[in-house]
Amino acid sequence: MPTSFNQSVIEEFRANEGKVGGPFTGEDLLLLTTTGAKSGKETTTPLGYVRHGDSLVVVGSNLGAPRHPDWYHNLLAHPVVQVETGTRTFEALAVPAEGTRREELFEHVVRVAPGYGEYQDRTTRLLPVVVLERAEPDGWEGPVEIKSLADKLMEVHTWLRGQLRQVRAEVDAHFAARAAHHGPGEPQAPGLGLQIRQRCLAFCQSLEFHHTSEDAHLFPGIARYHPHSADTFDRLSDEHRTVARLQGELVALLSGIGIADPRRFRSELDRMSTELNAHLDYEEESLLPLLAEVPWPPAPPVNTAEDSGGAGDGDDREDSDDRNG
C-alpha cells in the first residue's frame, strides 16, 4: 500500500513541475517508477538524485537501514524504468555501478549531498549506486518521420538491433581488455557483471514484448487481409519460438548478479544474434511491402452514442514504502 508521505510528495511533485517543499525544499528530486520483481506491478518512488555528466545517479540508501530498498530489487529484475524530472518523463536503463566506478561515483555523490555518507556510516551494507541512463542505445536516432506501419516496424527493429550491438560491444571490450592484460591481478576492463547483465536483460525484455505483441496483434491483423501469406506468418512464428528459446537460455545465465561463465555467455549471445538478425531481415523483406500503405498512427475510432459513455480508467499502481531510497 502507498504511504501517505510518499503519495503527498508524488502529488506535490506532479502538481508543481518537480518542485517539492518541506524537507525537500531546494533538493533535486525525481520520481522513479519500477516494475515489481515478484508482483509485476508498477511502483513509483520519490528519490533524491545527483547529476554526473549526462546521467542521473541515485543511491539505495534506505536511510541507512540494513536492507536494500524495494525499488533496487525491482530494477535488478526489470532494468528499464521510468524517470520523471520536472516536466520531463523518459525511459531509462538502471545500471548499478561496481568496483572502482562505484567508489568514484559515491565520492561524487557525497561531495554534492553529504547526507549519503552519513547513511553509509549507519549500516554495514554497501549502499548501491545506480546510474540512470537514457534507454536509447548510442547513436540511436530512429526514423526521421513515421508515416506508416512499415516505418513503425523499422523503428522497433532499429531499436532492437542498436541494443544488441551495444551489448555485444561491451562483451567484446571485456574480452579485448583481458587479452591485452599482462601482469598480476585482474585487468582494468569493463566487467562482465551488472552493466552487461542489466543491458542484456533490458534487451531481452524488449524483444519478448515485441514478439508477443506481433503474435497476438500484428500477425493476425495482417493475415486477415493477406490470407495467401499464411506460410510467411507460420515461419515468422516458428522463428519467434526459436529466438525465445535462445533468449531464455541467455537470461538463465543472467539469473545471478554476476556471470559465472563469460565464454559461454558470449557463445550464447552470438547464437541469438545470428538467429535474431536473420529473423528481422526476413520479417522486413516479407512484411514491409504489406505495411507500407497502412497509416501510422492509426486513426482514432469514431465514437457513437452507444460507446461514448463509461467510467474513466482507474489507477491501480502501487507506490513504494521506501521514502528516500
Order of alpha helices (4+ residues) and beta strands (2+ residues): alpha-beta-beta-beta-beta-alpha-beta-beta-alpha-alpha-beta-alpha-alpha-alpha-alpha-alpha-beta
